[in-house]
Amino acid sequence: MTTNSNTVVPTWTWSEERLQTIMNRARAGRSLKPAAWPDGARCAVALSFDSDHDTFELRDGGRSISALSQGQFGPRQGIPRIRELLSREAIPATFFVPAVSAIHYPDEQRALIAEGHEIGLHGWIHERNTLLDEDTERDLQFRAADTLEKITKVRPVGIRTPSWDFSENTLQITADMGLLYDSSLMADVDCYELLLNGAPCGVTELPVEWIRDDAAYLIMDRWGGLRPQIAPHDILQIFKREFDAAYEERGIFQLTMHPDIIGHRSRIWLLKELVAHIRTRKDVWFATHADIVRHVRASCA
């Protein structure tokens, strides 16, 4: 069958070879669940915050001043509340930061590093990777890493792609950068080896899931009619059950949050209650994503 560039070939006509090629661009490989956690802990807890701030609207042109003001809530209100909670509980966390957010709020990133938290890559301006050509995606990812390093004096070792949007080129670029890990994919609940075109590429996945993301429950789209339908109390029950299962399985409880979402007064309560619940277990290891990945790689080498 001859086609031109504008012809859409139905996917059910694809050959097995073509299907395998697509499926193997970035695939889950060997599980990296360790036999033990540091200091005899039964479970690892990885709290993370995506500091999108103004970039969520800037990415699309920055035309809505209202949306930009909502983005400013993160650094003005959300981040201070989160920092206070983490400091009080002595919990290290990972903040995934778009380069543009870091440029606009450099003192925020420096303070987080000084407090023992990790800063990870989260794109340049929260761009959608699947809408970019390979050269552009590569340029933005490398530039973002250089920018975060310049601001914080620490080179990022991990990435979470904006909106968890992972193109056919993302893993190759991540591997070429020599990054330790990615945290954008969802093939497991434990860390696993990432395969690039069927072979290990040196990048470890610390998986995410929409079930463990505050935005999935609490974000509002005023134009699209999407409204939060679940009360913080009910979300807390979901997060508690996810943690309890991770604890029973001796695995990882990973959570994704956003300063402009979880940072509201009625919602930071959710995180406080969750931490209090986790603290009822004495054998839990709170750690950054990078430290968890370093441990599982060393344990499963």
N, C-alpha and C positions, 0 to 999 in steps of 0.2 A: 504493500500500500504506500503510495507516494503522497506526502503531505507538504504543505508549505508552512512557514513560521506562524501563520495565523490559524492553522487548522488544529482543532483540539482532538486528540486521539483518545477515545474512551478508555478508561483505566482497565476495564475488563478485557481489553484486547492486548494488554501488555504481556510481554513474554516473561517467563519465570526469571530469566537473567536480569531483565530490567527491574522487576519487583525486588529481587535480592539486592541489586545495586542501591536502590532507594532505601531499603530497610537497613542496610549495613553502613550507611553514612555515619551514623552515631548510634551505637547499640550497647546494651548492657552486657558486660562480660562477667568475669569471676566476682563472686560476692566477697566483700572485704569486711565481714562481720568478725570482730575480734573475739578471742576466747575469754578475754578479761579486759576490764577498764582500769584506769589508774587508781591506785590506793584502795583496791578492792571494791570499787563502785559497781553497782549492778546495772546502771543505766547512764547514758550520756544525754545531756540536755543542751541543745544548740538553739539559742534564741537569736533571731536576726531581724533587722529593720532595714527596709528599703527606703532610703532618704531621697525620694523622687522630688520632693519640694516643688518648685516652680516648673520643673522640666516637663511634667506631664502635659501642661498646656503649651509651653514653649515649643515642644516637639511639633505641635500642629499649627504653629504660626504665632502663638501668643496673642491672639485677637481678643480673647475674653479676659477683661480685667477682673471680673468676678472669680473666674477659675484660677487666675494667678494669685489672687488674694487668699484663696483656699490653700494653695500651695505654700504660701508664706506661714500658714498656721503651724506647719511642721517644725520649722526652725524656731519660731517664736514661742510656741506653747508645747508642742509634742516632744521635741528633743529634751528640753529642760525637765519635763516630768519623767521621761524615760531615764535620763541620766541620774536623777535623784533616786529613783527606784533601784536601778542597777547598783548604784554606789551604796545605798543602805543595805542591800542584800549581798554585796560583794560578789556580783555576778558579772563575768566577762561576756560580751556579746559581739556579734558581727554586724557591721553597718555596710550595706551595699550602696554605693554613692555614685550617681552620674557625675561625670567630670564638670558639667556646668553647675551642678549643685555645689560641688567643692569649690569652684571658682567664686561663686557668689557668697558662700558661707565658709571661708577657709578656717576661721577660728573654731568653728564647730568641729571640724575634722581633727584639728590639732588637739583640741581638748579631749576628744574621744580616744585618740591614740595615747595621750598622756595618762588617761584613766585605765589603760590596759585593754581597750577594745580593739577589734580588728576593723580595718577599712578595706572593703573589697570592691572590685570593678562592677559597674552597673551601666555600662554604655557611656556615650558622650553626652547625649541630650535626651536619653530615654527613647532612642530610635527603635524602629521595628526592623530587626535584622533580615527578615524574609522579604523586605521591600528594597533591600540594598544589593548592589552588585558586590562581588567579592573584594575588589580593590577598595571600595569605599568602606565596607565593613572592617576590613583589615586596618585601614588607616585610622578609623575612629577608635578601634579597640586599643591599638598601640598608643595613640595620642592620649586616650583616657588614662592609661596606665602611667604614662610619663607625667601627666598633670597631677594625678593623685600622689605620685612619688615626690614631685616638686613641692607640693603643699604640705604633706605630712612627714616627709623625709623617710618614708617607709614604702618600699615597692610592694604593691599588692600581689598576693600569691593565688587569689581565687577570684572567680567571676560568677555573677548571676546576671544572665542576659535580661535586658529590659522586657517586662511583660512575659518573661520566660520564653521569648520568641527566639527559636534556635534554627538558623538557616542550614542549608546543606554545606556551608563553608565554615560555620562557627567552630566546630571541633578542631578542624585543621588549623585555624588561626590560633585557637587557644593552646593547642599543642606546640605550635611554632613559637609562641611566646614563652614556653616553658612554665606555664602556670601549674600549680599543684593540684587545683581542683576546680570543678564547676558545681554550681548548685542551681540548676534550672530544669532538670529532667525528673521523670517520675516513674521509673521502671521498678522501684523497690522501696523499702523503708529503711534499709541499711545501706551503707556505702558500697559502691561497686566499681569495678574497673570499667573504663570506657573503651570501647572498640571503635576504631576508625577504619572503615572499609574492611572489617573483619579481624583486625589485628590490634593488640593493646597499643595505646599511644602515649602512655605515661600520665594521663589525666584521670583523676579519681572523681567520681560523682558522689556528692552528698545530697540525696534527693529531696525535692520539695513535693508538695501536694496542695491542691486547692482546698482540701478539707482543713488543712492547717495554715490557712492564710486569712487574715482578718478582712482583706478587701473582698473576698468572695461572699462575705455575709453583710458587710457594712457600707460598701461604697454605694453612691447614689449618682445616677445619670439623669439629670433633670430634663434632657431633651429626649432620651430614649425611653422614658417611663420606668426605668429600673429603680426600685426603691428597696431599702433594707427591710427584710421581712422577718428577721430573727433577732430577738432581744439579746443583749449581752449575756444575760443569765443563761440562756439556752446555748449560746456559743461556748460559754465556759464549760458546760457539761460535755460538749463535743471534745474540746481540748483536753479536759480531764481524762476522758475515756481513751483518747489517743496516747496520753502520757502513761496511764495505767497499763495499757497493753504493751507499750514499749518497755516499761519496767518489768513486766512479767516475762517478756521475751528476751530480756537482757540486751536490748538494742538501743536505738537512738530516738529521742523525741526532738524533732526539728520543727520550729515554728517561724513563720514569716509574718511580719507586721510592718505597718507604715506609720511614721510619726504623725501624719495629718489625719490618720484614721484612729489608731489605738490611743493617740495622745489626748483625746477629748476627756473631759472630767468624768463622764458616765461610762467611759470605755477603758480608761487606764485602771479602773476598778477591776475589770476583767483580768488584766495581767497581774495585778496585785494578788487577787484571789487565787489565780493559777499558781503563782510562785509559792504562796502559802501552802497550797495543796501539795506541791512537789516537795516542799521542805518537810512535810510529815514523814518522808522517806529519808533516812539518814545516809544511805549509801548511793547518792546521786552525784554525778560529776557534771557541773556546769562548765562549759568550755566554748571557745570560739570555734567557728567552722574549721579554720586552719589547724588548730590544735587537735581537733577530733580526727581530721584527715591524716595528719602526721602520725597519730597513734595507730590508726587502723592500718596504714601502710607499713609501719614498722612491725606491727603484730602479725600481719598476713604476708610478709615478704617471703 
